[in-house]
Amino acid sequence: MLKLNVKGIAFSALIVMMGACSTVPLTGRRQASLVSDGEMNTLAATSYKEFLTENSKNVITNTAEAKKVKEVGNKIAAAVTRYMNDNGLGSQIANFQWEFNLIKSDEVNAWCMPGGKVAVYTGILPVTLNDAGLATVMGHEIAHAIARHSAERYSQQMIASGLGSLAGAAVTKTASGKAVFDQMFGVGAQVGVLLPNSRKQESEADRLGLTFMAMAGYDPSQAIYFWERMASGKKAGSSEFLSTHPSDATRISDIKKYLPEALTHYKK
């Protein structure tokens, strides 16, 4: 009886996934999609505005670095828009309202919310070093938005949470048994599903980001040197298995594999 219930749960999840999927541009990968772009973009716009308000003293404007962030960002956005329109995908970014801001912070980071809301932290600039390095970072982060990775992660969380409730009800009858199951399911979902998919998304963003920076006129081969600089500044010992990012060695190796594809779009 238990095996039938679990199979039924898995089958139901498969039906949901098949009925709510989208395709990632360029890679063609199918992904879960249980939330609309409009919903995600609206949430992102609100969150981005709140972030800028809360960090208003750290938003840098009218400096050479801030202008460079906007320049590189706008070039990549224009290249992405051309690519999407030329491939009949323009509707997917029709409601994007691009924003690029430089934030004063020692954190070595950058991100892009759905709808094209980008933030670059000053802490990463010593690693980017030049326009191509900055394009590597911004191309990668913009790729997350174009590939709808936030919506996919949100959908995965919904699916994981729903399956957890269903499976918990089917497998356990006592409070103590359910507590054990919840703990096991939390670890299993995180390590077995959510984190690996996040690593997949990171690799996918690397691939798309290389192509987007190349389309914008930045040499994608420079991405290797950026990630080597990133690796040299990290502490050793981080486990790839329990990480949301590929290991540095894996990432650099994969980027070298993606380069020939990206270079077909590069014009000096």
PyMOL commands that set and color helices and strands:
alter all, ss='L'
color gray80, all
select helices_A, chain A and resi 2-19+37-54+56-58+64-86+90-93+122-128+131-146+149-171+175-215+222-232+248-263
alter helices_A, ss='H'
color red, helices_A
select strands_A, chain A and resi 21-23+30-32+59-60+99-103+110-113+117-121
alter strands_A, ss='S'
color yellow, strands_A
deselect
rebuild
show_as cartoon
